[in-house]
Amino acid sequence: MTDRALVVVRAGALTTVQDRGRPGYAHLGVPRSGALDPPAAALVNRLAGNPPDAAVLETTLNGCAVRPRSTVTVAVAGAPCPVAVGGRPAAWGAPVVVPAGELLEVGAATAGVRSYLAVGGGIAVEPVLGSRATDLLSGLGPAPLADGAVLPLGAPAGPPARVDGAPQPGPPAELVLRVTLGPRDGWFTAQAVRDLATRAYRVSAASNRIGLRTEGPALERAGTGELPSEGMVLGAVQVPPDGRPVVFLADHPTTGGYPVIAVVRAADLPAAAQALPGAPVRFLPVRRRRSAGAFR
């Protein structure tokens, strides 16, 4: 039994192992996956002395609790939350030493949705297709954490960062998503395209790692036919039959048959990972791609 491991005491609502994901396998039907808030994941790795591609834990809303078998350096960032070691408050957004056997508690998010926990050496579960990321859609990678699970740790790669605390953007009060219209905006009425750009939407509670679902005005199609399945990209704004836009996130399917009215800029997607249900959403068209053709 190795002492370089974490024992999961409280798994939380949904805690998964994530890294940079497994891009390059869409032609095999494998999503990219990876951390939904890559800057937050990169920050905790930097604070803990890890390389940027080390695997971390991504929590959802109510955090988690783990107990290391050996003394480790950890860092928690992303959604702000209380952190405690052995029942005593500890720093958020800075390196923290956790002695062997002490309980590390990552509390419920006080704002935002997803917090990230890095441990010196990284989470060393077995990689699949070059990544340790949990993919909820395909089932690749380790299962979401369960109470009592034991997670192996790698060897520390470097010293922790020398900081008192690292600044990072707070969760958005309003989620503004810059989009490029197309490729299938021609499948919608002109009014629907205007609605996307001018009407108010809100984050739906049905959102998950696959997609951020919205509540708001239904976008009307220009006809009643259907598209054959085609490739989907990260940030695609797909419009299902109910007319409410869905923004595809890291675990999105690689193909789909509903039309994509726009694509969100990659730089805006980390904020989508932290938007709480009910948060207002605004789509801001900044460029129009040449349309792939109107409905016919």
C-alpha positions in Angstrom: 0.0 0.0 0.0 1.6 3.3 -1.2 1.5 6.3 1.2 1.3 8.6 -1.9 -2.5 8.6 -2.0 -5.7 10.4 -1.0 -8.6 8.7 0.7 -11.9 10.1 -0.2 -13.9 10.8 3.0 -16.7 12.8 1.4 -17.1 12.7 -2.4 -19.6 15.6 -2.7 -22.3 16.1 -5.3 -20.0 15.5 -8.3 -16.3 15.5 -8.0 -14.2 14.2 -10.9 -10.6 13.9 -11.9 -9.8 16.4 -14.7 -6.8 17.5 -16.6 -6.4 19.2 -20.1 -8.5 16.5 -21.6 -8.0 14.3 -24.7 -8.3 16.5 -27.8 -7.7 15.0 -31.2 -10.0 12.0 -31.0 -13.3 13.5 -32.2 -13.0 11.4 -35.4 -13.4 8.3 -33.1 -16.4 9.8 -31.3 -14.4 10.7 -28.2 -15.1 14.2 -26.6 -12.3 16.5 -25.5 -13.4 16.5 -21.8 -11.0 18.1 -19.3 -11.5 20.8 -16.7 -14.5 23.1 -17.5 -12.5 26.0 -16.1 -9.0 25.5 -17.5 -7.5 28.7 -16.0 -8.6 27.7 -12.5 -7.2 24.2 -13.0 -3.9 25.6 -14.3 -3.7 28.0 -11.4 -4.1 25.4 -8.6 -1.4 23.3 -10.4 0.9 26.2 -10.5 0.3 26.9 -6.8 0.9 23.3 -5.8 4.2 23.1 -7.9 2.7 20.8 -10.6 3.1 21.0 -14.3 0.0 22.5 -16.1 -1.1 19.1 -17.4 -1.3 17.4 -14.0 -4.7 15.9 -13.0 -6.7 17.8 -10.3 -10.1 17.3 -8.7 -13.1 19.3 -10.0 -15.8 19.7 -7.4 -19.4 20.8 -8.0 -21.3 23.1 -5.7 -20.7 21.4 -2.3 -17.0 20.5 -2.4 -15.4 17.3 -1.0 -13.2 16.0 1.8 -10.1 13.9 1.5 -7.4 12.5 3.8 -3.8 12.2 2.5 -1.7 9.2 3.6 1.4 11.3 3.6 2.1 15.0 4.0 1.2 16.9 0.8 1.0 20.4 -0.5 -2.4 21.4 -1.9 -4.1 24.4 -3.5 -7.8 25.2 -3.9 -9.2 27.8 -6.3 -12.0 28.3 -8.9 -15.3 28.9 -7.2 -14.6 30.6 -3.8 -15.2 28.2 -0.9 -14.1 27.6 2.7 -11.0 25.4 3.1 -10.1 23.6 6.3 -7.3 21.3 7.5 -7.9 19.2 10.6 -11.0 21.4 11.3 -9.0 24.6 11.2 -9.5 27.3 8.5 -6.9 27.2 5.7 -6.1 29.5 2.8 -8.0 29.4 -0.5 -6.0 30.4 -3.6 -2.7 29.7 -2.0 -0.4 26.6 -1.3 -1.4 24.8 1.9 0.5 21.9 3.6 -1.7 19.1 4.8 0.0 16.7 7.3 -0.4 12.9 6.8 -3.7 11.7 8.1 -5.3 15.2 8.5 -8.7 15.8 7.0 -8.7 18.4 4.1 -12.2 19.8 3.6 -13.2 21.8 0.5 -16.4 23.4 1.5 -19.5 24.4 -0.5 -19.0 27.2 -3.1 -20.0 30.6 -1.8 -20.1 31.8 -5.4 -19.8 30.0 -8.7 -20.1 26.3 -9.2 -16.8 24.4 -9.6 -13.8 24.5 -7.3 -10.5 22.9 -8.1 -8.1 21.0 -5.8 -4.5 20.3 -6.8 -2.2 18.1 -4.8 1.6 18.2 -5.2 2.4 15.4 -7.7 -1.0 15.3 -9.3 -3.7 12.7 -9.2 -2.1 9.7 -10.7 -5.0 7.5 -11.8 -4.4 5.4 -15.0 -4.6 7.6 -18.1 -6.9 6.7 -21.0 -6.0 7.9 -24.5 -3.3 10.1 -22.9 -5.6 11.8 -20.3 -6.8 11.1 -16.8 -10.0 13.2 -17.3 -13.4 11.8 -16.3 -15.7 12.0 -19.3 -19.3 11.8 -18.2 -20.7 11.4 -21.8 -18.4 8.5 -23.0 -17.6 7.0 -19.7 -13.8 7.2 -20.3 -11.5 7.9 -17.5 -12.0 7.2 -13.8 -15.5 7.2 -12.3 -16.7 10.2 -10.4 -15.4 10.1 -6.8 -17.2 7.9 -4.3 -16.8 7.8 -0.5 -13.9 5.5 0.5 -12.1 5.6 -2.9 -8.3 5.8 -2.9 -6.6 8.1 -5.4 -2.9 7.5 -6.1 -0.6 10.6 -6.2 2.4 11.2 -8.4 5.8 12.3 -7.1 6.1 16.1 -6.5 7.6 17.8 -9.6 8.6 21.1 -8.0 8.3 23.4 -5.1 4.9 25.2 -4.5 4.5 28.8 -5.7 5.8 31.5 -3.3 2.6 33.6 -3.0 0.3 34.7 -0.3 -2.7 34.5 -2.6 -3.3 34.5 -6.3 -5.8 36.9 -7.9 -8.4 35.4 -10.3 -11.7 36.5 -11.7 -14.8 36.0 -9.7 -17.9 34.0 -10.9 -20.0 36.1 -13.3 -23.1 37.9 -12.1 -24.1 38.0 -15.8 -22.7 35.6 -18.3 -21.8 37.4 -21.5 -20.9 35.0 -24.3 -19.3 36.4 -27.4 -20.4 34.4 -30.4 -19.7 34.0 -34.1 -22.9 33.4 -35.9 -23.2 30.3 -38.0 -22.7 27.8 -39.5 -26.4 27.1 -39.4 -27.9 30.5 -38.6 -29.6 30.3 -42.0 -31.9 27.6 -40.6 -33.5 30.2 -38.3 -35.8 33.1 -39.0 -34.3 36.6 -39.0 -36.3 37.3 -35.9 -34.8 34.3 -34.1 -31.3 35.5 -34.9 -32.2 39.0 -33.5 -33.7 37.3 -30.4 -30.5 35.4 -29.8 -28.6 38.7 -29.9 -31.0 40.9 -27.9 -33.2 38.8 -25.6 -32.5 37.7 -22.1 -31.7 34.1 -21.2 -30.9 32.4 -17.9 -28.8 29.4 -17.0 -31.0 26.3 -16.6 -30.6 24.0 -13.6 -30.4 21.1 -16.1 -26.9 22.3 -17.2 -24.0 19.9 -16.7 -20.5 19.2 -18.0 -22.0 18.3 -21.4 -23.7 21.6 -22.0 -25.0 24.8 -20.4 -28.7 24.8 -21.0 -30.7 28.0 -21.1 -34.2 29.2 -20.3 -35.7 32.0 -22.3 -37.3 32.8 -25.7 -37.5 29.9 -28.1 -35.7 30.4 -31.4 -37.9 29.7 -34.3 -36.6 27.7 -37.3 -37.3 28.8 -40.8 -38.6 25.3 -41.7 -39.5 21.9 -40.4 -36.8 19.6 -41.8 -33.8 18.1 -40.0 -30.1 18.1 -40.6 -28.0 15.0 -41.0 -25.6 14.5 -38.1 -22.5 16.7 -38.4 -19.5 17.4 -36.4 -19.8 19.5 -33.2 -17.2 21.7 -31.6 -16.5 23.0 -28.1 -18.7 26.1 -27.6 -21.2 25.3 -30.3 -24.6 26.8 -29.6 -27.0 24.1 -30.6 -30.7 24.6 -30.7 -32.9 21.5 -30.0 -36.6 21.2 -30.9 -37.7 23.3 -27.9 -35.8 26.3 -29.3 -33.7 27.0 -26.2 -30.0 27.3 -26.9 -27.5 24.8 -25.4 -23.8 25.8 -25.2 -21.7 22.7 -25.6 -19.0 22.3 -22.9 -16.1 19.9 -22.4 -18.0 16.6 -22.4 -20.1 17.5 -25.5 -21.0 14.9 -28.1 -18.7 15.0 -31.2 -21.7 14.9 -33.7 -25.2 16.1 -33.6 -28.2 16.7 -35.8 -29.7 19.9 -34.4 -28.6 23.1 -36.1 -25.8 25.2 -34.5 -26.8 28.9 -34.7 -23.5 30.2 -33.3 -20.2 29.3 -31.7 -19.0 30.8 -28.4 -15.4 32.2 -28.2 -13.2 29.8 -26.3 -12.1 32.6 -23.9 -15.7 33.0 -22.6 -16.2 29.3 -21.8 -14.5 29.2 -18.4 -17.0 31.7 -17.1 -19.8 29.4 -18.3 -18.4 26.7 -16.0 -19.0 29.0 -13.0 -22.4 30.4 -13.9 -25.1 29.3 -11.3 -28.6 28.2 -12.3 -30.7 31.3 -12.8 -27.8 33.6 -13.7 -28.6 35.8 -16.7 -27.0 35.0 -20.0 -26.4 37.3 -22.9 -25.2 36.2 -26.4 -23.2 38.9 -28.0 -22.5 38.4 -31.8 -19.1 39.7 -32.7 -18.6 38.2 -36.1 -20.7 36.4 -38.7 -19.2 33.3 -40.4 -20.1 32.6 -44.0 -23.4 30.7 -43.6 -23.5 27.0 -44.5 -26.8 27.7 -46.2 -30.3 28.6 -45.4 -32.9 26.0 -44.6 -34.1 24.0 -47.6 
